[in-house]
Amino acid sequence: MSNGVILFHTTAMAMKAEKALTREGFQVTLVPTPREFSSDCGIAVRFPWSLVEAIRPLLQNAAVEVQAVHKLG
């Protein structure tokens, strides 16, 4: 199973995203932003890539500002 990461402009947005996603039952983890991706924030949210389409609207509804979403590996 492959994973994805969500990048943010601020640490506050990363933490807000993690809280919103775990509240909805998603298994996500705060991780250091992978070196291959540029980000204003050093924290990213890792998640199972199969959930990307379910996660995007949830973050939008929670007013989380996302910088980018990338698939890992």
GIGIHU-V192509 format. One line per field, one symbol per residue. phi: phi as a letter, one per 30 degrees, with the letter a starting at -180 (. if undefined). psi: psi as a letter, one per 30 degrees, with the letter a starting at -180 (. if undefined). burial: 1 if it has 9 or more other C-alpha atoms within 8 Angstrom, else 0. Layout:
phi->???
psi->???
burial->???
//
This chain:
phi->.ccbbccbdbdedddddeddddddjdcbbdbddeedcdadcdcbccadedcedddeddddddhcdcdabbdch
psi->klllkkllfleeeeeeeeeeeeeggkjlkklkkkffkkkfkgklkklkffgefeeeeeeefghkjkelkkkk.
burial->0111111110101111110111000001010010000010101111111001001001110001111010100
//
